[in-house]
Amino acid sequence: MEKIKLLIILVSLTLGLTIINLHSTLNLNEKFDSISGKVVEEKNNQPTAGEPQPSRIQVSLDDDPIKGSNNAPVTIVEFSDFQCPFCARFYFQTLPLIEEKYIKTGKVRFVYRDFPLSTIHPHAQKAAEAAECADEQGKFWEYHNKLFENQNALDVSSLKQYAKDLGLDMVKFNNCLDSGIMASEVQKDFSDGTSYGVSGTPTFFINGIQIVGAQPYSTFEQVIESELKK
C-alpha cells in the first residue's frame, strides 16, 4: 500500500512539472490581424537555444525616415499605422527603451515605413501622407510623435494643427497634404510591406528577422543582442 501511495505522489509531481513547462513554453503575444480587424494571440516565434535560426528577408529602407546612425550594425524596419492601437503601444512602451539603450548608443538605426490599414482605420492613410509632408520639412519624427500622442484626433483639421504646432511652413504643408502628392509614397511602402509578408501592424524586421505584433521589449532585446554578437 505504501508503494502505491508513493507511486501516485511521483506521478502527480511529474504531471505538475509537465504542466508548468507547457505554460512557460507557450508565451503568447498579441498580434493585430488586418483581415479580421481583431486582436489575435499567437505564439512568440522567436527561436530558443538549439532551434534553427529564423530566415531573413531582404527589406528595402526605401528613402524613409531613419532614427540613429547610418553605420549602426543593426537595422530595425517598422511597418506601422498611425491609427493602430498596438503601434501606439509600441511607441509608448517599447520604442523609448530601444532608443535609450541601442539607438542613442549607435548600435541600432530605426526606419519607419507606412502600412495604413485603411479598411479599418479611416484616418490612417491621410495621417501617413501628413507625416510624409512633415518629413519634407525635416520634421518627420516630431510629427510622428504628435500623431501617436494624439491618436484619437487624426482628422485633416487636426493634422494641419499639429503641423502648425511644430512651426512648419503651413503653405507648403497644406499644399502637400491637400494635393495628395504623398499618396504614391505611402502606397509604395504598403506594397513593399505586402511583398515581405506583412499583413498586420506593427510588423518589424531586425536585420531581416521578422517580429510581428505588440511584442514586449525583451523580445526585441533578445534579437538585437544576438545580432550584435555576430
C-alpha positions as CSV (number, residue, x, y, z in Angstrom):
1,M,0.0,0.0,0.0
2,E,2.8,2.4,0.9
3,K,4.5,1.7,-2.5
4,I,1.2,2.5,-4.3
5,K,0.9,5.8,-2.4
6,L,4.5,6.7,-3.3
7,L,3.9,5.9,-6.9
8,I,0.8,8.1,-7.0
9,I,2.7,11.0,-5.5
10,L,5.5,10.6,-8.0
11,V,3.1,10.6,-11.0
12,S,1.3,13.7,-9.6
13,L,4.6,15.6,-9.3
14,T,5.6,14.6,-12.9
15,L,2.3,15.8,-14.3
16,G,2.6,19.1,-12.4
17,L,6.1,19.8,-13.8
18,T,4.9,19.0,-17.3
19,I,2.0,21.5,-17.0
20,I,4.4,24.2,-15.7
21,N,6.8,23.6,-18.5
22,L,4.0,23.7,-21.1
23,H,2.8,27.1,-19.8
24,S,6.3,28.5,-19.9
25,T,6.8,27.3,-23.4
26,L,3.6,28.8,-24.9
27,N,4.5,32.5,-24.2
28,L,1.6,34.0,-26.2
29,N,1.7,37.5,-27.6
30,E,-0.8,39.8,-29.2
31,K,-0.9,40.4,-33.0
32,F,-3.2,42.7,-34.9
33,D,-5.0,40.8,-37.7
34,S,-5.6,43.2,-40.7
35,I,-8.1,40.8,-42.2
36,S,-10.5,40.3,-39.3
37,G,-9.7,43.6,-37.7
38,K,-9.4,41.8,-34.3
39,V,-6.6,41.2,-31.8
40,V,-5.4,37.6,-32.0
41,E,-2.9,35.7,-29.9
42,E,-0.1,33.8,-31.4
43,K,2.9,32.0,-30.1
44,N,6.1,34.0,-29.9
45,N,8.0,32.8,-32.9
46,Q,11.5,33.8,-31.7
47,P,13.8,30.8,-31.6
48,T,15.1,29.4,-28.3
49,A,18.5,27.9,-27.8
50,G,19.2,25.0,-30.0
51,E,16.5,25.8,-32.5
52,P,17.2,26.6,-36.2
53,Q,17.7,30.3,-36.8
54,P,14.9,32.2,-38.5
55,S,15.0,33.0,-42.2
56,R,15.9,36.6,-43.1
57,I,14.0,38.8,-45.6
58,Q,15.8,41.4,-47.6
59,V,13.9,44.6,-46.7
60,S,14.4,47.8,-48.5
61,L,14.8,51.0,-46.5
62,D,13.5,52.9,-49.5
63,D,14.0,56.7,-48.8
64,D,12.1,56.5,-45.5
65,P,12.9,58.4,-42.2
66,I,15.8,57.0,-40.2
67,K,16.5,57.5,-36.5
68,G,20.0,56.8,-35.4
69,S,23.4,56.2,-37.0
70,N,23.6,55.1,-40.6
71,N,26.6,53.0,-39.6
72,A,24.7,51.1,-36.9
73,P,25.3,47.3,-37.1
74,V,21.6,46.5,-36.5
75,T,18.7,47.9,-38.6
76,I,15.1,47.8,-37.4
77,V,12.4,48.5,-40.1
78,E,8.9,49.1,-38.7
79,F,5.8,48.8,-40.9
80,S,3.2,50.8,-39.0
81,D,-0.1,52.6,-39.0
82,F,-0.7,55.8,-37.1
83,Q,-4.2,54.8,-36.1
84,C,-3.3,51.3,-34.9
85,P,-3.6,51.0,-31.1
86,F,-0.9,48.3,-31.0
87,C,1.5,50.6,-32.9
88,A,0.9,53.2,-30.2
89,R,1.6,50.7,-27.5
90,F,5.0,50.0,-29.2
91,Y,5.6,53.8,-29.4
92,F,4.9,54.4,-25.7
93,Q,6.2,51.2,-24.1
94,T,9.0,49.7,-26.2
95,L,10.5,52.3,-28.5
96,P,11.8,54.5,-25.7
97,L,13.7,51.6,-24.2
98,I,15.2,50.6,-27.6
99,E,16.1,54.3,-28.2
100,E,17.8,54.7,-24.9
101,K,19.9,51.5,-25.0
102,Y,20.5,51.0,-28.7
103,I,19.7,53.9,-30.9
104,K,21.4,56.7,-28.9
105,T,24.5,54.5,-28.5
106,G,24.9,53.9,-32.2
107,K,24.0,50.2,-32.2
108,V,20.7,50.4,-33.9
109,R,19.2,52.5,-36.7
110,F,15.4,52.6,-36.8
111,V,13.4,53.0,-40.0
112,Y,9.7,53.9,-40.2
113,R,7.6,52.7,-43.2
114,D,3.9,53.2,-43.8
115,F,1.4,50.4,-43.7
116,P,-2.0,52.1,-43.2
117,L,-4.9,49.6,-42.7
118,S,-7.4,51.9,-44.4
119,T,-10.3,49.5,-44.3
120,I,-10.5,49.6,-40.5
121,H,-8.6,52.8,-39.8
122,P,-10.2,55.5,-41.9
123,H,-7.7,58.3,-40.9
124,A,-4.5,56.2,-41.3
125,Q,-3.9,56.9,-45.0
126,K,-4.1,60.7,-44.6
127,A,-2.1,60.7,-41.4
128,A,0.7,58.8,-43.2
129,E,0.6,61.3,-46.0
130,A,0.8,64.2,-43.5
131,A,3.8,62.6,-41.9
132,E,5.5,62.4,-45.3
133,C,4.7,66.1,-45.8
134,A,6.3,66.9,-42.5
135,D,9.3,64.9,-43.5
136,E,9.8,67.2,-46.5
137,Q,10.4,70.0,-43.9
138,G,12.7,67.9,-41.8
139,K,10.2,67.3,-39.0
140,F,9.1,63.7,-39.5
141,W,10.0,62.3,-36.1
142,E,8.4,65.2,-34.3
143,Y,5.3,64.8,-36.3
144,H,5.3,61.1,-35.9
145,N,5.3,61.6,-32.1
146,K,2.4,64.1,-32.3
147,L,0.3,61.6,-34.2
148,F,0.8,58.7,-31.8
149,E,0.3,61.0,-28.8
150,N,-3.0,62.3,-30.3
151,Q,-4.2,59.1,-31.9
152,N,-7.9,59.9,-31.2
153,A,-7.7,63.1,-33.4
154,L,-6.4,62.3,-36.8
155,D,-8.8,64.2,-39.0
156,V,-7.4,66.6,-41.6
157,S,-8.0,69.7,-39.5
158,S,-6.1,68.1,-36.6
159,L,-3.3,67.0,-38.9
160,K,-2.8,70.6,-40.0
161,Q,-2.9,71.9,-36.5
162,Y,-0.1,69.6,-35.5
163,A,2.0,70.9,-38.3
164,K,1.3,74.5,-37.1
165,D,2.2,73.5,-33.6
166,L,5.6,72.3,-34.9
167,G,6.2,75.5,-36.7
168,L,6.1,74.1,-40.2
169,D,5.6,76.2,-43.3
170,M,1.8,75.9,-43.5
171,V,1.5,77.0,-47.1
172,K,3.9,74.2,-48.2
173,F,2.4,71.7,-45.7
174,N,-1.2,72.4,-46.7
175,N,-0.4,72.2,-50.4
176,C,1.4,68.9,-49.9
177,L,-1.4,67.4,-47.9
178,D,-4.4,68.7,-49.9
179,S,-2.9,67.7,-53.2
180,G,-2.5,64.0,-52.2
181,I,1.0,64.0,-53.7
182,M,2.3,61.7,-51.0
183,A,-0.3,59.0,-51.6
184,S,2.0,57.2,-54.0
185,E,4.9,57.2,-51.5
186,V,2.6,55.7,-48.8
187,Q,1.3,53.1,-51.3
188,K,4.9,52.2,-52.2
189,D,5.6,51.4,-48.6
190,F,2.4,49.4,-48.3
191,S,3.1,47.4,-51.5
192,D,6.7,46.7,-50.3
193,G,5.4,45.5,-46.9
194,T,2.9,43.2,-48.6
195,S,5.6,41.7,-50.7
196,Y,7.6,41.0,-47.5
197,G,4.6,39.2,-45.9
198,V,3.3,42.0,-43.8
199,S,-0.4,41.6,-43.1
200,G,-0.9,43.4,-39.8
201,T,0.6,46.2,-37.7
202,P,3.1,46.7,-36.2
203,T,5.5,44.4,-38.1
204,F,9.2,44.7,-37.7
205,F,12.3,43.4,-39.4
206,I,15.5,43.3,-37.3
207,N,18.3,42.8,-39.8
208,G,15.7,41.0,-41.9
209,I,14.3,38.8,-39.0
210,Q,10.6,39.3,-38.7
211,I,8.8,40.2,-35.5
212,V,5.1,40.5,-35.6
213,G,2.7,42.3,-33.3
214,A,2.8,44.0,-29.9
215,Q,5.8,42.1,-28.6
216,P,7.5,43.1,-25.3
217,Y,10.8,44.9,-25.1
218,S,12.6,41.7,-24.1
219,T,11.7,40.1,-27.5
220,F,13.5,42.9,-29.3
221,E,16.4,42.9,-26.9
222,Q,17.0,39.2,-27.5
223,V,17.2,39.5,-31.2
224,I,19.2,42.7,-31.1
225,E,21.8,41.3,-28.7
226,S,22.1,38.2,-30.9
227,E,22.7,40.3,-33.9
228,L,25.3,42.4,-32.1
229,K,27.3,39.3,-31.3
230,K,27.8,38.4,-34.9
